[in-house]
Amino acid sequence: MKSYDTIVVGGGIAGLQAAIQLGRYSTIRTLVIDAGYGRSTLCRNYHNLLGFPDGISGEELRQRGQETASGLGIEFLRGRAVKAFRQNGEFRITVESGEVFQAPTLLLATGVTDRFPDLPGLVPCLGSSIYICPDCDGYEVQNRLTVVLGAGKAGADMALVLSDRTDRLIYINHEMTEVPAFLLDKLRSKGIRYIEAAAAEVVCPSEGRLSGIKLENGEMIEAERGFIAFGGNHVHSGLAEQLGVKLIHNRHVETDARTKMTNIENVWVAGDLGAHSEQAAVAMGEGLLSAIWIHKAVVKIKNPAL
C-alpha cells in the first residue's frame, strides 16, 4: 500500500487545479486518481473562461492541466476509486484493480454525470452547438432557433429559462413524461412550441454543428442550437457517503465556504460534487482553495508543534 500526503480523487477541472497548486508546494506528495471521463471530457468548447476568447475543449484543458501537474511532480493513476474508509488517521482508497492507497488528507472531486439518451449525433455536438448549463452557454443561443431536448418538468423548466435569450424555442419531450399543466400554460404563453415525441437522431451536417432533431416518426425539427435537460443527473457522492460526509437532499455536498472542507476533518470537496453553480471556473477556484487548506493541514500533521 503506497502512502501519500494527499490523494485527489477526480482528474477533471477541479482536481487538476488542486493538483497544480499542490505541486507548487513542492513537498506535498500527491496522487490523483482519474477515471478518465466526466463532464469535461464531453465538452467540446468552454466558451466562458478567462483567457480563452475562442473557447477551449475540455479534453485540451485536461491535457494541459495534466502536463502542468506532472511537471510539478504530481502522480496520476488511471482508474476508478470504488471504496474509501479511514483507519488510524489515514484515508484508504481502493481502486477497481484492487490497489489501495492511503493519505492523511483527501480531496473528492468526483463530479456529476449528466443523464441523456444514447442518440446518434448528440455527443459530438455537446459543448459546440448543444449545451447543458444556461448560465455557461445561454449566450450561445441568443436570438437563435433553439431546441430543448429533455424530459418532463426538467425540459420545460429549461425552455422557460432560455426564453429570456430567444423567442425561437422548441421543447421536445423525448421521454414523453408528464409536464404539469401550469408549465404547459407557461410554455404556450411564451410562444414555445411543445412536441411530445421521441427523437431518433441529432443531425449534424458538419462536426459539432447542429441542424436539427429527427424524430422517430420521421419528422425533422430544424434548429441552430440546442440544450439538453433530462433531470436525474448522477452525483458521484458514493465515496463521500462511505466516509460519513454529510449529503444534502440532492446528494451534493455542502462545504465550509472558506476552506471547502466537509463535516469530516481532512476531507475536502471541490467542483460539481459540491453544492453550487456547476461551472468550470467555479471548479477551478474550489480546487485551488482546497489545495491551499490541504497544504496547511499537511504541514500541521508533519509538524504538530507548529
SULLINWO-V269322 format. One record per backbone hydrogen bond with DSSP energy under -1.0 kcal/mol. CO is the residue of the C=O (numbers start at 1). NH is the residue of the N-H. Records with the same first field share a line. If there is no record, write none. Layout:
# SULLINWO-V269322
CO: NH / NH
This chain:
# SULLINWO-V269322
2: 102
6: 31
7: 107
8: 33
9: 109
12: 16
13: 17
14: 18
15: 19
16: 20
17: 21
18: 22
19: 23
20: 24
22: 25
23: 26
25: 27
29: 5 / 6
30: 75
31: 8
32: 77
33: 10
34: 79
39: 43
43: 58
46: 56
49: 52
52: 55
56: 46
57: 61
58: 62
59: 63
60: 64
61: 65
62: 66
63: 67
64: 68
65: 69
66: 70
67: 71
69: 74
70: 73
75: 32
77: 34
80: 96
83: 94
85: 92
87: 90
90: 87
91: 103
92: 85
93: 101
94: 82 / 83
95: 98
99: 95
101: 93
102: 4
103: 91
105: 7
106: 268
107: 9
108: 270
111: 236
113: 234
117: 119
119: 122
120: 202
122: 125
123: 126
125: 128 / 129 / 130
126: 44
129: 226
130: 127
131: 228
133: 137
134: 138
137: 140
138: 141
139: 142
141: 144
145: 224 / 225
146: 170
147: 227
148: 172
149: 229
150: 174
151: 155
152: 156
153: 157
154: 158
155: 159
156: 160
157: 161
158: 162
161: 164
162: 165 / 166
165: 143
168: 146
169: 193
170: 148
171: 195
172: 150 / 174
173: 176
180: 184
181: 185
182: 186
183: 187
184: 188
185: 189
186: 190
187: 192
188: 191
193: 171
195: 173
198: 216
201: 214
203: 211 / 212
206: 209
211: 223
212: 203
213: 221
214: 200 / 201
215: 218
219: 215
221: 213
225: 147
226: 131
227: 149
229: 151
234: 113
235: 237
237: 241
238: 242
239: 243
240: 245
241: 244
248: 251
252: 248
253: 275
256: 260
260: 269
261: 256
264: 267
266: 106
267: 262
268: 108
271: 274
273: 253
274: 276
277: 279
279: 283
280: 284
281: 285
282: 286
283: 287
284: 288
285: 289
286: 290
287: 291
288: 292
289: 293
290: 294
291: 295
292: 296
293: 297
294: 298
295: 299
296: 300
297: 301
298: 302
299: 303
303: 306
